[in-house]
């Protein structure tokens, strides 16, 4: 393969960076204006409606830029990034189930070890509905960007495992300014990027990581954990006798050693599965 083709994938990503940041930034400001959120005071907490609307506009801006680059730079259809749904309903259910089981298991283990102590249930249907749609758009936005566009294009330039590692590093860096983040939290975000991308390098389809990403975040919230350091509505309220490496402290479950162990086990399990049952579809270099 010529050197020109080897570099083309990562060049596309670099070309998209500034337009993406500009356009998505404009979309986020429009969303913020609609819900009266002051971006001039960035430290101000958002309410659930503000989070949802701003995330919705982030999704729209992401779709616009990725769509333009896929069509006019990659010369392909947007569905080609991994959005084909035919025969993929099982991916949705499996991804959703895995994320749900992990969160319920983690909550139970931490409760059993007295790392967290259940207090009460705070049921608010409007907040739950907003959370559902918020995390649908979070998962769609991040998977379309980080796996559908970035990982996919890195695979044009590098071995798929190298591409996976680079995309996971980019994913971690993008979350590097989240509140209360530390080295364990950053490591877990990196491992999360590997977990979410590892099926993609074999299937070239986004529905499993979208579903897993959604259920991981959504049930994390329902069960009372902060999500990547961000405090949002929770159905379950608990307290921590003290912040430890096992419960993740203020960053939430993703800042915990338990999360690190679960992520590693999940990554290894999926890797073993695909090595025993390869179903990869060759990605054609453009």
C-alpha positions as CSV (number, residue, x, y, z in Angstrom):
1,X,0.0,0.0,0.0
2,X,1.3,3.5,-0.8
3,X,2.3,5.9,1.9
4,X,-0.4,8.3,0.8
5,X,-3.1,5.7,1.7
6,X,-1.5,4.8,5.0
7,X,-1.8,8.4,6.3
8,X,-5.2,9.3,4.9
9,X,-7.3,8.0,7.7
10,X,-5.6,10.0,10.5
11,X,-5.4,13.1,8.2
12,X,-9.2,13.0,7.9
13,X,-9.4,13.1,11.7
14,X,-7.1,16.1,11.9
15,X,-9.0,17.9,9.2
16,X,-12.2,17.4,11.1
17,X,-10.9,18.6,14.5
18,X,-11.3,22.4,14.2
19,X,-14.6,22.4,12.2
20,X,-16.0,19.9,14.7
21,X,-15.0,22.0,17.8
22,X,-16.3,25.2,16.1
23,X,-19.6,23.8,14.8
24,X,-20.4,21.7,17.9
25,X,-19.5,24.7,20.1
26,X,-22.0,26.9,18.2
27,X,-24.7,24.2,18.5
28,X,-24.0,23.9,22.3
29,X,-24.3,27.7,22.7
30,X,-27.6,27.7,20.8
31,X,-28.9,24.9,23.0
32,X,-27.7,26.7,26.2
33,X,-29.4,29.9,25.1
34,X,-32.7,28.0,24.6
35,X,-32.6,26.8,28.2
36,X,-31.1,29.9,29.7
37,X,-27.8,28.3,30.7
38,X,-24.9,30.8,31.0
39,X,-21.8,29.5,29.4
40,X,-20.0,32.6,30.7
41,X,-20.1,31.0,34.1
42,X,-19.1,27.5,33.1
43,X,-18.8,26.3,36.7
44,X,-22.6,26.6,37.2
45,X,-24.4,23.2,37.5
46,X,-26.9,22.4,34.8
47,X,-30.4,21.2,35.7
48,X,-31.7,18.0,33.9
49,X,-33.5,19.9,31.2
50,X,-30.5,22.0,30.4
51,X,-28.3,18.9,30.3
52,X,-30.7,17.2,27.9
53,X,-31.1,20.2,25.5
54,X,-27.4,21.0,25.3
55,X,-26.6,17.3,24.7
56,X,-29.3,17.1,22.0
57,X,-27.6,20.1,20.2
58,X,-24.2,18.4,20.7
59,X,-25.6,15.4,19.0
60,X,-27.0,17.4,16.1
61,X,-23.7,19.3,15.6
62,X,-21.8,16.0,15.7
63,X,-24.2,14.4,13.1
64,X,-23.8,17.5,10.9
65,X,-20.0,17.5,10.9
66,X,-19.5,13.7,10.7
67,X,-22.2,13.5,8.0
68,X,-20.4,16.2,5.9
69,X,-17.0,14.5,6.3
70,X,-18.3,11.0,5.6
71,X,-20.1,12.2,2.5
72,X,-17.6,14.7,1.0
73,X,-14.2,13.6,2.4
74,X,-14.6,9.9,2.9
75,X,-17.0,9.7,-0.1
76,X,-19.3,7.3,1.6
77,X,-22.8,7.1,3.1
78,X,-23.3,8.0,6.8
79,X,-24.7,4.5,7.4
80,X,-21.4,3.0,6.4
81,X,-19.8,4.1,9.7
82,X,-21.7,1.3,11.5
83,X,-25.3,2.3,11.6
84,X,-26.8,-0.5,9.6
85,X,-29.5,-1.9,11.9
86,X,-30.5,-5.0,9.8
87,X,-29.8,-8.2,11.7
88,X,-28.3,-6.2,14.6
89,X,-31.2,-6.2,17.1
90,X,-29.4,-8.8,19.2
91,X,-26.4,-6.4,19.5
92,X,-28.7,-3.9,21.0
93,X,-30.1,-6.3,23.6
94,X,-26.8,-7.9,24.4
95,X,-25.1,-4.5,24.9
96,X,-27.9,-3.2,27.0
97,X,-28.0,-6.3,29.1
98,X,-24.3,-6.3,29.8
99,X,-24.2,-2.7,30.9
100,X,-27.2,-3.3,33.2
101,X,-25.8,-6.4,34.8
102,X,-22.5,-4.8,35.4
103,X,-24.0,-1.8,37.2
104,X,-26.4,-3.9,39.3
105,X,-23.6,-6.2,40.2
106,X,-21.2,-3.3,41.1
107,X,-23.9,-1.7,43.3
108,X,-24.6,-5.0,45.1
109,X,-20.9,-5.7,45.7
110,X,-20.2,-2.2,47.1
111,X,-23.3,-2.4,49.3
112,X,-22.2,-5.8,50.6
113,X,-18.7,-4.5,51.4
114,X,-20.2,-1.4,53.1
115,X,-18.5,0.9,50.7
116,X,-21.9,2.5,50.0
117,X,-24.9,2.6,52.3
118,X,-28.4,2.7,50.8
119,X,-30.6,5.6,52.1
120,X,-33.7,6.0,50.1
121,X,-35.5,6.0,46.7
122,X,-36.4,9.3,45.1
123,X,-38.8,8.6,42.3
124,X,-39.4,11.4,39.8
125,X,-40.8,10.2,36.5
126,X,-39.9,13.4,34.6
127,X,-36.3,13.1,35.7
128,X,-36.2,9.5,34.7
129,X,-37.5,10.3,31.2
130,X,-35.1,13.1,30.8
131,X,-32.3,10.8,31.9
132,X,-33.3,8.2,29.3
133,X,-33.2,10.7,26.5
134,X,-30.1,12.4,27.8
135,X,-28.0,9.2,27.8
136,X,-29.5,8.0,24.5
137,X,-28.0,11.1,22.9
138,X,-24.8,10.9,24.9
139,X,-24.2,7.3,23.7
140,X,-25.2,8.2,20.1
141,X,-23.0,11.3,20.0
142,X,-19.9,9.7,21.5
143,X,-20.1,6.4,19.6
144,X,-20.7,8.1,16.2
145,X,-17.7,10.4,16.9
146,X,-15.2,8.2,18.7
147,X,-15.9,4.8,17.2
148,X,-17.9,5.5,14.0
149,X,-15.6,8.2,12.7
150,X,-12.3,8.3,14.7
151,X,-11.7,4.6,15.2
152,X,-12.9,3.7,11.7
153,X,-10.5,6.2,10.1
154,X,-7.6,5.1,12.3
155,X,-8.2,1.6,11.0
156,X,-7.4,2.9,7.5
157,X,-4.0,3.9,8.7
158,X,-3.0,1.4,11.4
159,X,-3.4,-2.2,12.6
160,X,-6.9,-2.5,14.1
161,X,-5.5,-3.0,17.7
162,X,-3.2,0.0,17.4
163,X,-6.2,2.0,16.1
164,X,-8.3,0.9,19.0
165,X,-5.6,2.0,21.5
166,X,-5.2,5.4,19.9
167,X,-9.0,5.9,19.8
168,X,-9.3,5.0,23.4
169,X,-6.6,7.4,24.3
170,X,-8.4,10.2,22.4
171,X,-11.6,9.2,24.2
172,X,-9.9,9.5,27.6
173,X,-8.3,12.8,26.8
174,X,-11.7,14.2,25.7
175,X,-13.0,13.4,29.2
176,X,-9.8,14.7,30.9
177,X,-11.4,17.9,32.2
178,X,-14.4,16.1,33.9
179,X,-15.0,17.1,37.5
180,X,-13.1,15.1,40.2
181,X,-11.1,13.1,37.7
182,X,-8.0,11.3,38.9
183,X,-5.6,8.8,37.5
184,X,-7.9,5.8,38.2
185,X,-10.8,7.6,36.6
186,X,-8.8,8.5,33.6
187,X,-7.5,4.9,33.3
188,X,-11.0,3.6,33.5
189,X,-12.2,6.0,30.8
190,X,-9.4,4.7,28.6
191,X,-10.4,1.1,29.3
192,X,-14.0,2.1,28.6
193,X,-12.9,3.3,25.2
194,X,-11.3,0.0,24.5
195,X,-14.4,-1.9,25.7
196,X,-16.7,0.2,23.6
197,X,-14.4,-0.1,20.5
198,X,-13.4,-3.7,20.7
199,X,-16.5,-5.1,19.1
200,X,-16.4,-2.4,16.4
201,X,-12.9,-3.4,15.1
202,X,-14.4,-6.9,14.4
203,X,-18.0,-6.0,13.3
204,X,-17.8,-2.5,12.0
205,X,-21.1,-1.9,13.6
206,X,-22.1,0.6,16.3
207,X,-25.2,-0.8,17.9
208,X,-23.5,-2.9,20.5
209,X,-21.3,-0.1,21.9
210,X,-24.2,2.4,21.7
211,X,-26.5,0.1,23.7
212,X,-23.7,-0.8,26.2
213,X,-22.7,2.9,26.6
214,X,-26.3,3.8,27.2
215,X,-27.1,1.2,29.8
216,X,-23.7,1.7,31.6
217,X,-24.4,5.4,32.0
218,X,-28.2,5.2,32.6
219,X,-28.1,2.5,35.3
220,X,-25.0,4.1,36.9
221,X,-27.2,7.2,37.4
222,X,-30.3,5.4,38.5
223,X,-28.3,3.5,41.2
224,X,-26.9,6.7,42.6
225,X,-23.3,7.0,41.2
226,X,-21.9,10.1,39.7
227,X,-21.2,9.6,36.0
228,X,-17.6,10.5,35.1
229,X,-17.6,12.9,38.0
230,X,-20.9,14.6,37.1
231,X,-23.6,14.7,39.7
232,X,-27.1,14.2,38.1
233,X,-30.5,13.0,39.2
234,X,-30.5,9.5,40.8
235,X,-33.4,7.2,41.6
236,X,-31.4,5.6,44.4
237,X,-29.7,7.7,47.1
238,X,-26.8,6.3,49.1
239,X,-23.9,7.6,51.2
240,X,-20.3,6.6,51.3
241,X,-18.9,6.1,54.8
242,X,-15.7,7.4,53.2
243,X,-14.3,8.0,49.7
244,X,-12.1,5.1,48.8
245,X,-10.4,3.6,45.7
246,X,-13.0,0.8,45.8
247,X,-16.1,3.0,45.6
248,X,-14.6,5.7,43.4
249,X,-15.4,8.7,45.6
250,X,-16.7,11.9,44.0
251,X,-15.9,10.7,40.5
252,X,-18.3,7.8,40.8
253,X,-18.1,4.2,40.0
254,X,-15.8,4.9,37.0
255,X,-13.2,6.1,39.5
256,X,-13.1,2.8,41.4
257,X,-10.7,-0.1,41.3
258,X,-13.8,-2.4,41.0
259,X,-14.7,-0.6,37.7
260,X,-11.1,-1.2,36.5
261,X,-11.3,-4.9,37.3
262,X,-14.7,-5.3,35.6
263,X,-13.6,-3.4,32.5
264,X,-10.5,-5.6,32.2
265,X,-12.5,-8.8,32.6
266,X,-15.0,-7.6,30.0
267,X,-12.3,-6.6,27.5
268,X,-10.5,-10.0,27.9
269,X,-13.8,-11.9,27.6
270,X,-14.8,-10.1,24.4
271,X,-11.3,-10.5,22.9
272,X,-11.4,-14.2,23.5
273,X,-14.9,-14.5,22.0
274,X,-13.8,-12.8,18.8
275,X,-10.6,-14.7,18.5
276,X,-12.5,-17.9,18.7
277,X,-15.2,-16.7,16.3
278,X,-13.8,-14.2,13.9
279,X,-16.5,-12.4,11.9
280,X,-14.6,-9.4,10.7
281,X,-15.5,-7.7,7.5
282,X,-12.5,-6.3,5.7
283,X,-12.3,-2.5,5.7
284,X,-11.3,-1.3,2.4
285,X,-8.7,1.4,2.3
286,X,-9.7,4.5,0.4
